[in-house]
Amino acid sequence: MSATERTSGTPQPIGFSRSPLGVVGMVGRWIALFVAVVLFLLPFYLIVRNALSTEADITAPDWTLFPKDLQWGNISELFNDTQVPMARAMYNSAVVGVLGTAGQLLLASMAGYGLARIPYRHADKIFYAIVATLMIPAAVTFIPSFIVVSSLGWVSTLRGLIIPTLFSGFAAFLFRQYFLGFPKELEEAARVDGAGYFGVFWRIVVPNSLPFFAALAAITFIGNWNSFLWPLVIGQDSSSWTVQVAMSTFVTAQTINIHELFMAVAVSILPLVLIFAFLQRYLIQGVTQSGIKD
């Protein structure tokens, strides 16, 4: 066999091309990717830049990439502000995020598994009723929910922030769709050993569904952390403020505390960035595994 024949028969990597059009296409993709990265990171740059600046640097007509003197003291100023208990707000948001996420995963996963696996002639009707609740705007249920919470004495408490949001129809829907595609062979093997529905769910299904649980946990935690309207209604005392409510107090009708506001934003998104960095590989996998099945 000649050298030419050996060369022509060598498989090329996918997407590899020696033609000028292939090179232009590759360069175009890299340029588009670079532009997308810049646009994605631009808000983070503005947050960090303004968080470490003075009011004069932020509002100055001449823009600079970074101020000459970085104001690291803005961090201590933020947490020492007597008007806005930022440390307490961070703690409240962490408690609401963790407990709310754990509660939603527990209740929604059990509901989804029951709808997908336990034979019951009205299971489809219950599932359609849960799906129908997704079409109801959250603002419509605020007044009834507030009346119930107020009658229980949970206003300005963490119970009032967490318990009314523990069940999510959307999460139950996703779990039901996921469990419909879960291998029945694993469950049948456990039932042969004498396990019931709860034993199969807790010992077999949950340990083999951790990536999906992690994906929903990340999405749910981010949603709970960023929640604003319900904490604003319930958190009438500063001791029950969450991060989002605390940040809103920097903007009033009379003044705008710009540098503390940007520092508060930078501090508040740090937990979300860390969670996304650790769980990002589960997000796409979890969404893919929750595809609708008959």
C-alpha positions in Angstrom: 0.0 0.0 0.0 1.4 3.4 -1.0 1.9 6.3 1.4 -0.9 8.2 -0.4 -3.4 5.5 0.1 -2.5 5.2 3.8 -2.9 8.9 4.3 -6.3 9.1 2.5 -7.6 6.2 4.6 -6.7 7.8 7.9 -9.8 8.8 9.8 -10.0 12.5 10.6 -11.4 14.0 13.9 -15.0 15.0 13.8 -15.4 18.6 12.7 -11.8 18.7 11.3 -11.5 20.1 7.8 -8.5 21.3 5.8 -10.7 23.5 3.5 -10.7 27.3 3.9 -14.4 27.3 4.6 -13.8 24.9 7.5 -11.1 27.1 8.9 -13.4 30.2 8.6 -16.3 28.3 10.2 -14.0 27.3 13.1 -12.8 30.8 13.6 -16.4 32.1 13.5 -17.4 29.7 16.2 -14.6 30.7 18.4 -15.4 34.4 17.9 -19.1 33.8 18.7 -18.1 31.8 21.8 -15.8 34.6 22.9 -18.5 37.2 22.5 -21.0 35.1 24.4 -18.5 34.7 27.3 -17.9 38.4 27.4 -21.6 39.2 27.5 -22.1 36.6 30.2 -19.3 37.9 32.4 -20.0 41.6 31.8 -22.6 41.9 34.6 -20.3 40.1 37.1 -17.5 42.5 36.2 -19.8 45.5 36.7 -21.0 44.2 40.1 -17.4 43.6 41.4 -16.1 46.8 40.0 -18.9 49.0 41.5 -18.8 47.0 44.8 -15.2 48.0 45.3 -15.7 51.6 44.3 -16.8 54.8 46.1 -20.0 56.6 45.2 -17.9 59.2 43.3 -16.2 56.5 41.2 -19.5 54.8 40.3 -21.2 58.0 39.2 -18.1 59.7 37.6 -18.5 60.7 34.0 -15.1 59.2 33.1 -15.3 55.5 33.1 -12.3 53.5 34.3 -11.8 49.7 34.2 -11.2 49.6 38.0 -10.8 52.5 40.4 -7.3 53.4 41.5 -8.0 52.6 45.1 -10.1 49.5 45.7 -12.5 50.0 48.6 -12.2 46.7 50.4 -13.7 48.5 53.4 -17.0 48.4 51.7 -17.3 44.8 52.9 -17.1 45.7 56.6 -19.3 48.8 56.0 -22.0 46.5 54.6 -22.0 44.1 57.5 -21.7 46.9 60.1 -24.6 48.8 58.8 -27.1 49.1 61.6 -30.0 49.9 59.3 -29.7 46.7 57.3 -28.8 43.5 59.1 -27.0 41.9 56.2 -25.5 39.0 58.2 -28.9 38.1 59.6 -30.4 38.3 56.2 -27.8 36.0 54.8 -28.5 33.5 57.6 -32.2 33.7 57.0 -31.8 33.1 53.3 -29.5 30.1 53.9 -32.0 28.6 56.3 -35.0 29.2 54.0 -33.0 27.9 51.0 -31.7 24.7 52.7 -34.9 23.7 54.6 -37.2 24.8 51.7 -35.2 22.8 49.2 -35.0 19.7 51.4 -38.7 19.9 52.1 -39.6 20.3 48.5 -37.5 17.5 47.3 -38.9 15.1 50.0 -42.6 15.9 49.4 -42.4 16.3 45.7 -40.3 13.1 45.2 -42.7 11.1 47.3 -45.7 12.5 45.4 -44.1 12.0 42.1 -43.2 8.4 42.9 -46.7 7.6 44.2 -48.3 9.0 41.0 -45.8 7.1 38.8 -45.8 3.7 40.5 -48.6 3.1 43.0 -51.7 1.8 41.2 -54.7 4.0 41.9 -57.6 4.7 39.5 -57.7 8.4 40.3 -53.9 8.9 40.0 -54.2 10.6 36.5 -56.9 12.9 37.8 -54.7 14.0 40.7 -51.8 14.4 38.4 -53.8 16.7 36.1 -55.0 18.7 39.1 -51.4 19.2 40.2 -50.5 20.3 36.6 -53.5 22.7 36.6 -52.1 24.5 39.6 -49.1 25.5 37.5 -51.3 27.8 35.5 -52.4 29.8 38.6 -50.3 32.9 39.1 -48.5 32.9 42.5 -49.8 36.4 43.2 -53.3 35.1 43.2 -52.6 32.9 46.2 -50.8 35.5 48.2 -53.7 36.9 50.1 -55.2 33.6 51.1 -51.8 32.3 52.1 -51.1 35.4 54.1 -54.4 35.1 55.9 -53.6 31.5 56.9 -50.0 32.4 57.9 -51.2 35.4 59.9 -53.9 33.4 61.7 -51.2 30.9 62.8 -49.0 33.7 64.1 -46.2 33.0 61.6 -45.7 36.5 60.3 -42.1 37.7 60.6 -40.9 34.1 61.4 -38.9 31.6 59.4 -41.9 29.1 59.7 -44.0 31.6 57.7 -41.3 31.9 55.1 -40.6 28.1 54.7 -43.7 26.0 55.3 -46.1 27.6 52.8 -43.5 27.0 50.0 -42.6 23.4 50.9 -44.7 21.7 48.2 -44.1 22.5 44.5 -46.4 21.2 41.8 -43.7 21.7 39.2 -41.2 19.6 41.2 -43.8 16.9 41.6 -44.5 16.9 37.9 -40.8 16.6 37.1 -40.3 13.7 39.6 -43.3 11.9 38.2 -42.0 12.1 34.7 -38.5 10.9 35.8 -39.9 8.0 37.8 -41.9 6.8 34.8 -38.6 6.1 33.1 -36.9 4.6 36.1 -35.9 0.9 35.5 -38.7 -1.3 36.9 -36.3 -4.3 37.1 -34.5 -2.7 40.1 -37.8 -2.2 41.9 -39.1 -5.7 41.2 -35.9 -7.2 42.5 -36.4 -5.3 45.8 -40.0 -6.3 46.0 -39.0 -10.0 45.6 -36.9 -9.5 48.8 -40.0 -8.2 50.6 -39.6 -4.5 50.4 -42.8 -2.3 50.2 -43.3 0.8 48.2 -41.6 3.1 50.7 -38.7 0.7 51.1 -38.2 0.5 47.4 -38.4 4.2 47.1 -36.0 5.0 49.9 -33.5 2.2 49.4 -33.5 1.7 45.7 -35.0 4.6 43.8 -33.5 7.5 45.8 -29.8 6.2 45.8 -30.0 5.6 42.1 -31.5 9.0 41.3 -29.0 11.3 43.1 -28.0 13.2 39.9 -31.6 14.1 39.3 -32.1 15.1 42.9 -29.0 17.2 42.7 -30.2 19.0 39.6 -33.6 19.9 41.2 -31.9 20.8 44.4 -29.7 23.4 42.6 -32.7 24.9 40.8 -34.9 24.9 43.9 -32.2 26.4 46.1 -31.6 29.2 43.6 -35.3 29.9 43.4 -35.7 30.0 47.1 -32.6 32.2 47.6 -33.8 34.7 44.9 -37.4 34.8 46.2 -38.5 38.3 46.9 -42.3 38.9 47.0 -43.3 36.3 49.6 -40.4 37.2 52.0 -41.3 40.8 51.5 -44.9 40.2 52.6 -44.1 37.9 55.5 -40.8 39.5 56.7 -42.3 42.6 58.3 -39.6 42.7 60.9 -35.9 43.3 60.1 -35.0 40.1 62.0 -36.8 38.0 59.4 -35.6 39.7 56.3 -33.9 37.6 53.6 -31.1 38.8 51.4 -33.4 40.1 48.6 -35.5 42.1 51.0 -32.5 43.5 52.7 -31.0 44.7 49.4 -34.2 46.4 48.5 -33.8 48.7 51.5 -30.7 50.3 49.9 -33.0 52.0 47.4 -35.5 54.4 48.9 -37.5 57.3 47.6 -34.9 59.7 49.1 -31.5 58.0 48.7 -29.8 55.3 46.9 -26.8 53.7 48.6 -25.1 52.5 45.4 -21.8 51.1 46.7 -23.4 49.1 49.5 -26.1 47.8 47.1 -23.5 46.5 44.7 -21.5 45.0 47.5 -24.6 43.3 48.8 -25.3 41.9 45.3 -21.7 40.6 45.1 -22.0 38.9 48.4 -25.5 37.5 47.8 -24.6 35.8 44.4 -21.5 34.1 45.8 -23.4 31.1 47.3 -25.3 30.7 44.0 -22.1 30.8 42.0 -20.5 28.1 44.2 -23.6 25.9 44.0 -23.8 26.2 40.3 -20.1 25.5 39.9 -20.4 22.2 41.9 -23.7 21.1 40.5 -23.7 22.4 37.0 -23.0 19.0 35.4 -26.2 17.6 37.0 -28.4 20.4 35.7 -28.5 19.4 32.0 -28.5 15.7 32.9 -31.5 16.2 35.3 -33.5 18.2 32.7 -32.8 15.6 30.1 -33.9 12.8 32.3 -37.2 14.6 33.1 -38.5 14.4 29.6 -42.2 13.8 29.3 -43.1 10.1 28.9 -46.5 8.4 28.3 
